[in-house]
């Protein structure tokens, strides 16, 4: 059995896979809400599981609850846990593939905290707590940035001087790589082609959103960059903006923390219409709400610009435009608005692929063990 752990800033997703990559059980937790921890899932017998705890509002106690339940379920069903896989958001320049976690690797991951301060520390917490409870079980890290490590320098380099910082290297690292890799594999199977023969534009659209150009199965450009804030309009992240906006705000007296809050928590769809949930925005736009209509049009327009750019980057050969992620999969109105007017690009196919990051991590573990 393989336990997959995906720790986010407000949620934790966990799934148990058998040797045939069948899901045996699921436990997903939301701990970011004001009313405490909410957990939903399904146990090994296929029975629904739910739990609410008003006292838990942090990742550490959420992980403790989840790990204790997994330990209990494993013992009750006499399952042997062979490996634990973790999604790690930022791998920097060092980590280009799935990696067995050792003390040295964990130290290197810790040194990347400045690259992804909202995510990597929580990813490490999941690893450290699992090591304490599941003694002698191999743990693996799969990095969201790894899929993009072959992007050519002319696409990944920022036009700024090198060595500006003594702590970080500014570079377009890209994110959503695990989801992109799953999409490549899924499309290859669906079209009965090898991944090495596929040119794709992958749109991972959710609370975070990104576009990725894939040539011959390899990422050659992506909209997210040094951080997940760059690129498309997102739920509360700004996406691409003129960098002088931040400097102007600083001159006006805004603190760095206030600017960070503005860029990552108060911008994007929320900044335009006050809403972050695309379902609400679609409903209000349908009722004529002008701000929600504007947010919707901004969201789709920015995506269209990236599609056009990546079509050129891929020399006009795109085997499929792929929609994945919560919005990409579940909002046909959004897909239709994005695709409308793209007829001149002669896109071969438009596909919807269910995002399965946990399955991709389990698959990668299976391939190397």
Steps between C-alpha positions, in 0.01 A plus 500: 500500500604857429372797698504830309503829693427840345523780758367840398471833676140432605446134416656153508418230246596138568436181306599136543591305184559128455762343271264529201455874567141450610382745766427306820402792726488880507522763774484868405511781753419872488646683796501860376138589577400706803281220634789256534604170343275312259597155373329287239597176335439133453648209695633171368152345514363778280310662785473878510697674773449852632620690803492856630712652776449866592827509695741416215609781267857406406692255282688328784192384691324416174787276393510336842130415470536365147814295569344343809200394296717359224703303756177366649356402161824332391514291816130407491528380138844341545647710222875542465602856419795486260544869416372849565504759222490874562424789268766767553422829329849636434807297410714791382779417258613183677202266485404391149326170575340292773744473792538261792487714814809482719611739777722675245213536251277638774768756584519605135121536485512718812746729325230569240255650750573850365388384155156381617446627856129419500540140384840335548504527883162325509622234256798436730269481799308220329825314434638542853179395674461197274857391580423510872187288471580266212848393604720329237253572216672652196386852416523668161472862391344591166556863410252726322789681333676187370290463184614845386874460556567450127359839398769673290681791660362755254149411626589463867751780556378838624666799335654619824857486634613172648579457870265775612428301814728303729209273596316412178556465126232682302387270220176377344469171685133437421241310703210258457763264357355185657160580349662574163690171501177314574328682214778407257475133599120501488487664156762257367284210611180660371644577156702178485823694448830501681553801725817579302285571193256739668479877471251640752378818658392411853271732694488415870215724617402512865559734792850514356517502122777436248564437132779272380640435153614139451714394205566129449377431852732758660412837651658781299319798653253568780310800632589470868855606572720560803180475702143381434391865491619562142294432189124455472233676702424278800253486789691747717842527329564782257678314223707718266519866607738788437773466768492876552160464668661334801778760512248783477300352789817475705579865433151583621576333832372147455705240689644189335247286684215720380624472141533124534144486632382716211670286232409157636185537708310805376558505122393285206129428480455624856664830418273560204162384630544408866442129439741207472262213425448470125157342554383814680657725238326314217168519679532874566626569149196319362285734710674801347750590771745726314800436725458123472462530122825695490678245721379217277613677183840586651551139608421357156678774303831448681476126431433563130813717479711219639341244267587718201856550620554132566348403165777703336764357738389151394539595132130468432479130586280430802362149540259607773394791715459349846275629776560369851455617860177588678389777263649338191309178563172626639421829322395434138395865463858608576641245255261618229592866552871421486473288186266744323694680228791256492382328182782655299755308704376166366528332840472125445312420819365658815516257791392504864732300728420436864785629718645210700818622665488232766476224239793650307712496816405137567582413138845657525572311823395174335733563205812535711441237772 
